[in-house]
């Protein structure tokens, strides 16, 4: 049995309701409960990072099937059991069909979440979001313009690009050389 959700809701957090293109923790952190009577892992909770794209790969692995070429997720069962580390970061992508919340065009947003930081970059604006999730778990202080965090900001932007490259679709495989 798998229990999860595609997104959370603000439910009054930051004085917002429902959902929108601001990736606060309450919106992007969703439950993932895996119940398997044939598993040796029972009653285990993990803080490891994983994403909804990992669910398909986990189900296939549990069924003894290999993931298809181009599948971007990874099997979470070794992570849950403590045999493997979680992801170093999770990528959250959002592409809206309309402009709202003062954005002049449909919102395109990419967020990178690590165990300590959340970086969110929006298309077409000259600002972004950077939160220290350990020092500021409620995400009240955007540190994007903090010069003391320029090195961290640069590293997170590099990691965001690398993660986006990792998740870019590369299928189907070519069958011949040009």
N, C-alpha and C positions, 0 to 999 in steps of 0.2 A: 504494500500500500504506500503510495506517495501522496503527501499533502504539501502543496505549495501555492503560490500566487504569482501573477505576472507583475504586479506592482502593489505598493501600499497606497495609502491616502494620507493627506496632511492631517485631517481630523482636528483642525485648530492649531496645529504646530506652526509657529511663526505667523499666527493669525490667518492661516490659509485653510481652505476646505478642498476636498476632493483631490485632484492631482493636477500637475502642470509641469512646465519645463524648468523646474528648479529641483535639483537632485538632492534634497535633504534626506537624511538617513531614514526617516519614516516613510519615504516614498520608495527608496531603492532597496532597503533591507527587507526581504520577505522571508516567510517561514519555509523551511524545507525539512519535512519529517519523512524518514524512510523506515518503514516497518516490514521486516522480512523474517518470518518464523524460521527459515532455514539458515539464517545468518548467525555467526558467532558474536556479532556486535549487537549488544542489547543495552539500552539505557545509557548510551554514550551521547554526550553533547560535544560539539566541536565549534571552536571560533574560527576555524580555517575559512579562507575566502574561497568561494565557488560561485558559479553563476547558473542561471536557468539553462544556458546552452549546454551545461554539463549533465543535465538530467537524461537526455536521450542517450548519451554515451554510457552513462551509469546503468540504464535499463538494458542496453545491448550487452554490456559486459556481464551483468547478472544473468542474462539469458545465454551466455556463452557465445555470443556473436561478435564478430569484429566490426568496428565502426566503418562506415563507408568512406571512400576517399573524399577528402575535403571537409569531413565533419570536424567542427571546431571545438567541440566539447571534449572533456576528459572524464574518465571514470572516477567518481567520488568515493567509491567504497574503500580503496586503500587510504584515502585521506581520513574518512570517518573512523577507520580502525586504528589510525595512528601510524600506519606503515609508510605513508608518503606525506610530504608537506602539501598544504593547500597552494593555491595560486599566489604569487607575490602581489598581484593586483587584479582587480576586476574592472572590466570595461563595461560601461553603460552607454548605450547609444539611443538617441531619440531624434526622430525626424517627424515634425508636425506638418500637417497639410495647410495650416492657416497661420497667419500672424496674430498674436495676441500678447497680453501683458506688456504693452509698449514696444514690442518688437515690430520692426517695419516690414519684415517678410517672414514667411514660415520659419519657425524655429528649428534649427539644427544644432544639436548639443552633444558633446562627447565628454564623459566623465571617467576619471580614473580613481579608483578607491584602493588604498593600501591599508595595512593594519593601523597606520597612523594618520594618513593624509587623504583628503578628497580634493581633487582638482577638476574643475568643470570649465570647459571652453565652449563658447557660443560662436556660431558663424555670424560674421558681419558686424560685430561690436568690438570696441577697443578695451573691454574689460573682461575679466574672468573671475572665478572663485577659487580660493585656496583656503582650506580649513585644516587646522591641527586637531584631529579628532580625539587625541589624548588630552590636550590642554583645554580644548573647547568642544566637548561632546555634543553640545546643543547647537553648534554651528552658528554662533552669534557674531563672530568676529572674522570677517573676510580678510585674509592676510595677503591677498594678491599684490597689493602695492607696498608691502613691507620690504624695504631694501635688505634687511638682515636675512631674508629668506630667498634671496635671488638664486643662490646655488641649489636650494631644494626645489624651487620653482623650475629651474632649468632641467634638473634631473627628472622631475615628474613629467615635464613636457616631452622629454626624450623617451621616457618609459611609455607615455601615452601613444606616441607615434609608433614605437616598437610593438606595442600590444595591438594597435590597429593593423599593423602590417601582418602580425601573426594570425589575426582573425580574418584577414582578407581571403576571399574565396579563390582557390586556385584549381578548381575542377571545371571541366574534365581534364584529365591528363592528356597531353598530346600523344597521338599514336604513331607519329612519324616526325622526322626532322625535316626542316625546310631547306 
